[in-house]
Each structure stands twice: as structure tokens, then as C-alpha cells.
Amino acid sequence: MAANDQVQKYYDALINSYDILVAAVEKANERGAKVTRQFIADITLGQREALELGRKLASEPTDIGQYYTAVLEATTSAQGRALAFAQAAYGEALGAGTDSREVMEKLVNANRETASAAVEAFRNFTVANPMVDAIRRNMESMAPQAAAAAPKASAKAEKVTA
């Protein structure tokens, strides 16, 4: 029964590793979607502001003061959006770096657990399996014969080369 527990522990550790990877991919996907949503919102707002600027200029084409003020407002607003987007993207990039480090630490620990469980499962398998003992005894019984045959083979090789 202990071998079965170790095998279960091994598979649980593998599943934990895959869960860590899935969570990391999901979080990265959420970060990417967040940046994309911000980008789309900024483009939409910029497009509306550009249309509004066009409307103002078309309504009073001779009012130079309004023209200058409207262009200045639109430019300032566009610069503010660009800065806000750069800050958001930078923040997400920093967060992704931190997340990557944390994921790697979790994976290293999970892989340690997986390796430990695999070793224990294999040990329990070798203890519980009668064939392993028979194979080990056969290997041990052949080892002295192989060691004794090795000097004879090297002596024959020397006679052939001489």
C-alpha cells in the first residue's frame, strides 16, 4: 500500500507543477489583455478627441484663438494618454518579471517534490517486486564470472598481437 501512496504523491506533485504553469500562463494572459484593453481605450478616446477637434475647427474655421486652444488641448490630452499607457505597460512588465521569478521558485520546489516522490515510488517498487531481487541476484552471480573472464580475454589479446 505504501508504494501506491508514493505513486499517488508523485502524480500529485506532477499535477501541482502543471497547475503552477497554467496559473502563470493565465496571469500573463490577463496582463497582456489588460495592456491591450488600455491601448484600445486610448485609441478610441484619441479618435473621439480628433473628431471633436475636427468638429470645432469646422464649426468656426476663422476663429484662430479657438483653433489654437483646441489643438493645444488635443495635443496635451494625447501626450497624457501616451504617458499613462507607457506607465501602465511598464508597471505590467515589472509585475511580469516579479511573477516570473515567483513561478520559477514554485516550479523548482514542485520539481524537488516530484523527484523525491519518484525516487520513493521506485524504491518501494524495487522492494515490493520479487523480480527485481531475482535480477539483482543474477547480476551479482555473473559479476565474478565476468571479472574472471576479463584477464583471460586480455591475455588472448596480447598473444594475438605478439
C-alpha positions, -999 to +999 in steps of 0.1 A: +000+000+000+030+024+007+041+021-029+007+032-041+008+062-018+042+072-032+029+069-068-001+090-058+023+115-042+044+116-075+013+122-096+000+149-072+034+166-075+032+165-113-003+179-112+009+207-089+037+216-114+012+218-142-011+239-121+017+263-114+024+266-152-013+270-160-017+298-134+014+316-147+001+314-183-033+327-172-018+356-152+004+365-182-026+364-205-045+387-181-016+411-180-015+411-218-052+416-221-051+445-196-025+463-216-044+456-248-076+470-233-058+501-221-044+505-256-078+501-273-094+526-248-066+551-255-070+547-293-108+551-290-105+582-268-079+597-291-101+591-322-131+608-305-109+637-295-096+641-330-132+640-344-142+666-318-113+688-328-123+685-364-159+694-354-147+725-335-125+736-364-152+731-390-178+750-370-157+782-367-129+780-393-120+817-389-116+817-351-078+814-347-080+816-309-103+786-308-082+767-333-050+772-312-067+763-279-084+732-294-051+719-309-033+726-277-059+707-257-059+677-281-021+675-281-019+678-243-045+651-239-027+628-264+006+632-246-011+624-212-026+592-227+007+582-241+024+587-208-003+569-189-001+540-213+037+538-210+034+538-172+008+511-173+028+490-197+060+495-177+041+485-145+028+454-161+063+445-173+078+449-138+049+428-124+056+401-150+093+400-140+083+395-104+057+369-113+083+350-134+107+348-105+080+336-082+068+310-107+104+297-112+108+293-074+075+274-072+084+252-101+118+244-086+101+234-053+075+214-071+101+196-092+120+187-060+088+172-046+082+153-079+118+139-079+116+129-043+082+112-048+096+094-079+126+081-060+105+069-032+080+052-055+109+035-073+124+023-040+090+009-029+086-007-063+120-024-061+114-036-025+079-050-034+087-065-067+101-101-065+115-099-100+139-071-090+155-093-064+159-122-089+175-099-114+198-084-088+210-119-078+216-129-114+236-098-120+257-105-088+262-141-098+275-130-133+298-103-119+325-128-106+324-148-138+328-116-159+357-104-137+374-138-140+369-139-178+384-104-183+420-114-175+418-144-199+404-122-227+432-097-223+459-125-222+445-138-255+446-103-270+483-100-260+491-134-277+474-123-309+492-090-312+526-106-303 
